[in-house]
Amino acid sequence: MLDEAGKLRHRVRFPCTREELVRFAKRHLGPHARVALEATSNTWSVVEVLRPLAAEVVVSNPLRTRAIADAKIKTDKIDALVLAQLLRADYLPQVWQPDQATQARRRLMSRRASLVTDQTRVKNRIYAVLHQRLIHPPIGELFGTKGQAWLETLELDGAGRAALDSELRLLGQVESELRQLDEALAIDGYDEPRVRLLMTLPGVDVAVAQTLVATLGDINRFRSPDHAASYLGLVPSTYQTGDPDHIYHGRITKQGKSQARWMLVQAAQHVGTHPGPLGNFFRRLAKRKNRNVAVVATARKLVTIAYHMLKNNEPYRYAVPRSTDTKLARMRVKATGERRRTGPPKGQPRSKAYGSGGRTRTVPALDAIYEREGLPPIAPLSDGELRMLRHQKVLKHVAQTSRPQRLPRRAAAAEPPQAAGPATSPWRPVQPASARRAPATTPRAKSTQTPCSSRRST
């Protein structure tokens, strides 16, 4: 503890418990005392105890406190003295202190990351049991329904069977805990408008949206989208020394929350087939550079778009209606159990095409989906944005999102779905029954060409 002149008054060492912290604060701290803490795993619990008993509680940024990070001699006494001196001189770099809701959300996401890590480890150990015995799984998805049945009936030696049964039991417990946690995240996300806004982004589900909200917190604390991307470590590192014109940009900094950065990169992996401008950005960049570079750049683009969405309270205007409707409906069913009626509103007749053709599904327009799910409306497009869409040749996709579409159901599809792209799309507008063409009744003539008639004779 330092006095106003910067002289050391005394040192105190005590166990880090709530009772000891309260006893220390009542004995040594006054109404004008300022406390400096170093960011650790239990820092925010200490802040919660000391905040009512001190004038100010400051948490230092360990990445920017070079007096401690670059010290050759590091002890608790020296670090505490340096923190107190920097705080007295107002030179201590601070970190943003999240509120209680953000802290609780961060703990949930940290626990989910731990469960996913445990799940991956158990699966790898199961693969190791099979690999040691030269067994190759005949099923592609080993941990699906058929794969689980194959593992349970697989004939192994005594030690191998015991190890496999143990790992399968552990896997079941971890997956059960993970399902319960995902349900809790869905319930919390349904009541959080920011989570539902971010879920309209392509590749972003409940877990990714919750992680991004927990990491960013209050979006108003960031000056710009570049500031938010830098906070997540998705900006390139810069090296410049001597000549001011010679600047080298290297790999991304990878500062900040690694879990949030990893989940954003995983979300960017799914953007490659998106028919909107975000997918077009990914494909154009992947043609010129390495795919990993395109993925990381798209992850940063996701942060930029998410910043503007949270800042303006607006959902993503170029989302695919079908997948967006499915994501939001799944979260609603998990959170409330409410399954809403599809088709026309109650009291109105069905379409004349109902029951006259194959199995189809009508997907509402994007703005109708947002209105039904309680999301803000989409703002009109500006002239500059229209020019950008025309230049990227994605106006067709934007026009399709503004009107209802009738799509064949997946179970009745005769051909495998094609990859969606900027020029081709599986969407077709809803047409009345009178405008639909009747199927041809005349059988096609068989070809008279023999299998070898097109080959050159020798």
C-alpha positions in Angstrom: 0.0 0.0 0.0 1.3 3.5 -1.0 0.5 6.8 0.5 -0.2 10.0 -1.5 3.5 10.7 -1.8 4.2 7.3 -3.2 5.9 5.9 -0.2 5.4 2.3 0.9 3.3 2.2 4.0 3.0 -1.6 4.6 2.6 -4.9 2.9 -0.2 -7.4 3.7 -0.5 -11.1 2.6 -3.7 -12.9 3.2 -5.7 -15.8 1.7 -7.9 -14.8 -1.2 -11.3 -15.6 0.2 -14.4 -13.4 0.5 -14.1 -13.2 4.3 -10.5 -12.2 4.2 -11.0 -9.7 1.4 -13.8 -8.0 3.4 -11.7 -7.9 6.5 -8.7 -6.4 4.6 -10.9 -3.8 3.0 -12.5 -2.7 6.2 -9.2 -2.5 8.0 -6.9 -0.9 5.4 -9.1 0.7 2.7 -11.0 4.0 3.0 -13.7 5.8 1.0 -11.0 7.4 -1.2 -8.8 4.3 -1.7 -7.9 3.1 -5.2 -7.2 -0.6 -5.8 -5.2 -2.1 -8.7 -5.6 -5.8 -9.7 -4.0 -8.0 -12.2 -6.3 -9.9 -14.6 -6.5 -13.5 -13.5 -9.1 -16.3 -13.5 -10.8 -15.0 -10.3 -10.3 -11.3 -10.8 -13.9 -10.4 -11.3 -15.0 -12.1 -8.1 -12.4 -10.0 -6.2 -13.7 -6.9 -8.0 -17.3 -7.8 -7.0 -16.2 -7.9 -3.3 -14.0 -4.8 -3.2 -16.1 -2.4 -5.4 -18.5 -1.4 -2.6 -15.6 -0.9 -0.2 -13.3 1.3 -2.3 -13.5 4.4 -4.4 -12.2 2.7 -7.5 -11.1 -0.8 -8.5 -8.9 -1.0 -11.6 -8.0 -4.2 -13.5 -4.8 -3.9 -15.4 -4.3 -5.1 -19.0 -1.4 -7.7 -18.7 -0.6 -7.4 -22.4 0.1 -3.7 -22.1 1.7 -3.6 -18.7 5.2 -3.9 -20.0 6.8 -3.0 -16.7 5.6 -6.4 -15.4 5.5 -8.4 -18.6 9.2 -7.6 -19.6 10.6 -7.7 -16.1 13.6 -10.0 -15.6 12.7 -10.6 -11.9 9.1 -11.4 -11.3 7.7 -11.9 -7.8 4.3 -11.1 -6.3 5.9 -8.3 -4.1 7.5 -6.6 -7.1 4.4 -6.9 -9.3 2.2 -5.5 -6.6 4.5 -2.6 -6.1 4.7 -1.8 -9.8 0.9 -2.0 -10.1 0.5 0.5 -7.2 3.0 2.9 -8.6 1.5 2.8 -12.1 -2.0 3.4 -10.7 -0.8 6.3 -8.6 0.7 7.9 -11.7 -2.3 7.1 -13.8 -0.2 5.1 -16.2 -1.9 1.8 -15.6 -3.6 0.3 -18.8 -7.0 -0.8 -17.8 -9.4 -3.4 -19.2 -13.1 -3.1 -19.6 -15.1 -4.4 -16.7 -18.1 -6.4 -17.8 -21.5 -6.4 -16.0 -22.9 -9.4 -14.2 -24.9 -10.6 -17.2 -21.9 -10.6 -19.5 -19.8 -12.4 -16.8 -22.4 -15.1 -16.5 -22.6 -15.5 -20.2 -18.8 -15.7 -20.4 -18.7 -18.5 -17.8 -21.4 -20.4 -19.7 -19.4 -20.2 -23.0 -16.2 -21.2 -21.2 -17.9 -24.2 -19.8 -19.2 -25.1 -23.2 -15.8 -24.8 -24.7 -14.5 -27.2 -22.0 -17.2 -29.7 -22.8 -16.5 -29.6 -26.5 -12.8 -30.2 -25.8 -13.7 -33.2 -23.6 -16.0 -34.5 -26.3 -13.2 -34.3 -28.9 -10.7 -36.0 -26.6 -13.1 -38.9 -25.9 -13.8 -39.4 -29.7 -10.0 -39.3 -30.4 -9.5 -42.0 -27.8 -12.2 -44.2 -29.4 -10.4 -43.8 -32.8 -7.2 -44.8 -31.0 -8.7 -48.0 -29.7 -9.7 -49.0 -33.2 -6.5 -47.9 -34.8 -4.4 -49.9 -32.4 -6.3 -53.1 -33.5 -6.1 -52.2 -37.2 -9.9 -51.7 -37.5 -11.2 -49.3 -40.1 -14.8 -48.1 -39.4 -17.0 -49.0 -42.4 -19.3 -46.1 -41.6 -18.4 -42.5 -42.4 -20.1 -40.9 -39.4 -18.8 -43.1 -36.6 -20.7 -41.2 -33.8 -24.1 -41.1 -35.5 -26.9 -43.6 -34.9 -25.5 -46.3 -37.2 -22.0 -45.7 -36.0 -22.9 -46.1 -32.3 -24.8 -49.3 -33.0 -21.7 -50.6 -34.9 -19.4 -49.7 -32.0 -21.6 -51.4 -29.4 -21.7 -54.7 -31.4 -18.0 -54.7 -32.5 -16.1 -57.8 -31.4 -12.9 -57.0 -29.6 -10.5 -58.5 -27.1 -11.3 -58.1 -23.4 -9.1 -55.0 -22.8 -10.3 -53.4 -26.0 -14.0 -54.0 -25.3 -13.6 -52.6 -21.7 -11.8 -49.5 -23.0 -14.4 -48.9 -25.7 -17.4 -49.3 -23.4 -15.8 -46.9 -20.9 -15.2 -44.3 -23.6 -18.7 -44.7 -25.0 -20.2 -44.1 -21.5 -18.1 -41.0 -21.0 -19.1 -39.8 -24.5 -22.8 -40.2 -23.6 -22.3 -38.2 -20.4 -20.5 -35.4 -22.1 -23.0 -35.2 -24.9 -25.9 -35.1 -22.4 -24.2 -32.2 -20.5 -23.6 -30.4 -23.8 -27.3 -30.8 -24.8 -28.5 -29.4 -21.5 -26.1 -26.5 -21.8 -27.2 -25.7 -25.4 -30.8 -25.6 -24.2 -29.8 -23.1 -21.5 -28.0 -21.0 -24.1 -31.1 -21.1 -26.4 -33.4 -20.0 -23.6 -31.0 -17.1 -22.7 -30.5 -16.2 -26.3 -34.2 -16.1 -27.1 -34.5 -13.4 -24.4 -31.4 -11.5 -25.7 -32.1 -9.3 -28.8 -28.4 -9.1 -29.7 -28.2 -12.9 -30.0 -31.2 -13.1 -32.3 -29.8 -10.3 -34.4 -26.4 -12.0 -34.9 -28.1 -15.3 -35.7 -29.3 -13.8 -39.0 -25.7 -13.9 -40.2 -24.7 -16.8 -42.3 -22.8 -19.5 -40.4 -23.7 -18.1 -37.0 -25.8 -20.3 -34.7 -26.7 -19.8 -31.0 -23.3 -20.8 -29.7 -21.4 -18.4 -32.0 -23.8 -15.6 -31.4 -23.6 -16.1 -27.6 -19.8 -16.2 -27.7 -19.6 -12.9 -29.7 -22.1 -11.1 -27.4 -20.2 -12.4 -24.3 -16.8 -11.3 -25.8 -17.8 -7.9 -27.1 -20.2 -6.9 -24.4 -21.4 -3.3 -24.9 -20.8 -2.5 -28.6 -20.7 1.2 -27.8 -17.2 0.9 -26.2 -15.7 0.3 -29.6 -14.9 3.3 -31.7 -15.2 1.5 -35.1 -15.4 -2.0 -36.6 -11.7 -2.1 -36.9 -11.4 -1.5 -33.2 -13.7 -4.5 -32.5 -11.7 -6.7 -35.0 -8.5 -5.7 -33.3 -10.0 -6.6 -29.9 -10.6 -10.1 -31.2 -7.1 -10.4 -32.8 -8.3 -10.6 -36.4 -6.2 -7.7 -37.7 -2.7 -8.1 -39.3 0.4 -7.3 -37.2 2.4 -4.3 -38.4 6.2 -3.8 -38.3 7.6 -0.4 -39.1 11.1 0.8 -38.1 13.4 3.4 -39.6 12.0 4.3 -43.0 8.3 5.4 -42.5 7.5 4.3 -46.0 8.6 0.7 -45.4 5.8 -1.1 -43.5 5.4 -4.8 -43.2 2.0 -6.4 -42.4 2.3 -10.0 -41.1 0.0 -12.5 -39.6 -3.0 -11.6 -37.5 -2.2 -10.6 -33.9 -4.3 -13.3 -32.3 -4.9 -11.2 -29.2 -8.0 -11.3 -27.2 -10.3 -14.2 -26.7 -9.1 -17.2 -28.7 -12.4 -19.0 -28.3 -14.3 -16.2 -30.0 -11.8 -16.0 -32.8 -11.9 -19.7 -33.4 -15.7 -19.8 -33.5 -15.8 -16.9 -36.0 -13.3 -18.7 -38.2 -15.5 -21.8 -38.1 -18.5 -19.7 -39.0 -16.6 -18.2 -42.0 -16.0 -21.7 -43.3 -19.7 -21.9 -44.2 -19.9 -18.6 -46.1 -18.3 -20.0 -49.3 -21.6 -21.2 -50.7 -23.7 -18.2 -49.6 -25.3 -16.5 -52.6 -25.1 -13.0 -51.1 -22.4 -10.4 -51.1 -20.6 -12.0 -48.2 -20.2 -15.3 -50.1 -19.1 -13.4 -53.2 -16.4 -11.7 -51.1 -15.2 -15.1 -49.9 -15.1 -16.6 -53.4 -13.4 -13.7 -55.0 -10.7 -13.7 -52.4 -10.2 -17.5 -52.5 -9.4 -17.2 -56.2 -6.5 -14.9 -55.6 -5.2 -16.1 -52.3 -4.9 -19.2 -50.1 -8.2 -20.5 -48.8 -7.1 -20.0 -45.2 -6.4 -16.3 -45.9 -9.9 -16.0 -47.4 -11.5 -17.7 -44.3 -9.7 -15.3 -41.8 -10.6 -12.3 -43.9 -14.2 -13.4 -44.0 -14.2 -13.8 -40.2 -13.1 -10.2 -39.9 -15.8 -9.2 -42.3 -18.3 -11.0 -40.1 -17.1 -8.9 -37.2 -17.5 -5.7 -39.2 -21.0 -6.6 -40.2 -21.9 -7.7 -36.7 -20.7 -4.3 -35.4 -23.0 -2.4 -37.7 -25.9 -4.7 -37.0 -25.6 -4.2 -33.2 -24.9 -0.5 -33.6 -27.9 0.1 -35.8 -30.1 -2.6 -34.3 -30.8 -4.1 -37.7 -30.7 -7.8 -38.8 -28.7 -9.0 -41.7 -30.4 -7.9 -44.9 -28.9 -10.5 -47.3 -29.6 -13.7 -45.3 -31.0 -16.8 -47.0 -34.7 -16.9 -45.9 -34.9 -20.7 -45.6 -31.9 -21.3 -43.4 -32.5 -18.2 -41.3 -36.1 -19.2 -40.7 -34.9 -22.7 -39.6 -32.3 -21.3 -37.2 -34.6 -18.9 -35.5 -37.4 -21.5 -35.3 -35.1 -24.1 -33.7 -34.1 -21.6 -31.0 -37.7 -20.6 -30.4 -38.8 -24.2 -30.0 -35.9 -25.0 -27.6 -36.6 -21.9 -25.5 -40.4 -21.9 -25.4 -41.6 -25.1 -27.0 -43.8 -23.0 -29.4 -44.3 -24.5 -32.8 -46.0 -22.0 -35.1 -48.5 -22.9 -37.8 -47.2 -22.8 -41.4 -49.2 -21.8 -44.5 -51.7 -19.0 -44.7 -53.0 -17.1 -41.7 -55.8 -18.6 -39.7 -59.2 -18.0 -41.4 -57.8 -17.6 -44.9 -58.1 -20.3 -47.6 -55.0 -22.2 -48.8 -53.5 -21.7 -52.2 -55.1 -23.2 -55.2 -51.9 -25.1 -55.9 -52.2 -26.9 -52.5 -52.5 -30.7 -53.2 -52.1 -30.4 -56.9 -48.4 -31.1 -57.3 -45.4 -32.5 -55.5 -44.4 -31.9 -52.0 -43.4 -28.2 -51.7 -42.7 -25.8 -48.9 -43.4 -22.0 -49.1 -40.8 -19.9 -47.4 -41.9 -16.4 -46.6 -39.9 -13.3 -47.6 -37.1 -12.3 -45.4 -38.8 -9.2 -43.9 -41.8 -11.3 -43.1 -39.6 -13.8 -41.2 -38.0 -11.0 -39.2 -41.4 -9.6 -38.4 -42.8 -12.9 -37.3 -39.7 -13.6 -35.0 -39.9 -10.1 -33.4 -36.8 -8.7 -35.1 -36.4 -5.1 -36.3 -37.3 -4.4 -39.9 -34.7 -4.1 -42.7 -33.7 -0.5 -43.6 -34.1 0.5 -47.3 -31.0 0.1 -49.5 -29.0 3.2 -50.3 -27.9 4.1 -53.8 -24.3 3.2 -53.0 -25.3 -0.2 -51.7 -27.3 -0.9 -54.8 -24.3 0.0 -57.0 -22.2 -2.4 -54.9 -24.8 -5.2 -55.3 -25.0 -4.6 -59.1 -21.2 -4.7 -59.4 -21.0 -8.0 -57.5 -23.9 -9.5 -59.5 -25.9 -10.5 -56.4 -29.0 -8.4 -57.2 -30.8 -11.6 -58.1 -30.4 -13.1 -54.6 -31.5 -9.8 -53.0 -34.6 -9.7 -55.2 -35.4 -13.3 -54.2 -35.2 -12.5 -50.5 -37.9 -9.9 -50.8 -40.7 -12.2 -52.0 -42.1 -15.6 -50.9 -40.5 -18.7 -52.5 -41.9 -22.2 -53.1 -39.2 -24.9 -52.7 -39.3 -28.7 -53.0 -39.0 -30.4 -49.8 -35.8 -32.2 -49.2 -37.3 -35.7 -48.8 -39.0 -35.4 -52.2 -36.0 -34.0 -54.1 -35.1 -36.2 -57.1 -31.7 -34.8 -57.6 -29.0 -33.8 -55.1 -29.1 -30.0 -54.4 -26.6 -28.0 -56.3 -24.2 -25.6 -54.5 -25.7 -22.2 -54.3 -23.7 -19.5 -56.1 -24.1 -15.9 -57.3 -25.4 -16.9 -60.7 -27.4 -20.1 -59.9 -29.9 -20.4 -57.2 -32.5 -23.2 -56.3 -35.1 -20.6 -55.5 -38.1 -20.0 -57.7 -40.9 -17.5 -57.2 -44.4 -18.6 -56.1 -46.7 -19.0 -59.2 -50.5 -19.5 -59.3 -51.9 -22.8 -60.3 -53.0 -21.5 -63.7 -49.5 -20.5 -64.6 -47.9 -23.8 -63.9 -47.1 -26.0 -66.9 -48.8 -29.4 -67.1 -46.5 -32.4 -67.3 -46.0 -33.8 -70.7 -48.0 -37.0 -71.5 -46.3 -38.0 -74.7 -43.4 -40.4 -74.0 -40.0 -39.3 -75.3 -38.7 -41.2 -78.4 -35.9 -43.6 -77.8 -32.6 -42.9 -79.3 -31.7 -45.0 -82.3 -27.9 -44.5 -81.9 -26.0 -47.5 -80.9 -23.5 -47.3 -78.1 -20.6 -47.6 -80.6 -22.0 -45.5 -83.5 -20.4 -42.3 -82.2 -16.9 -43.9 -82.1 -14.4 -43.6 -84.9 -14.1 -46.9 -86.9 -10.8 -48.5 -87.4 
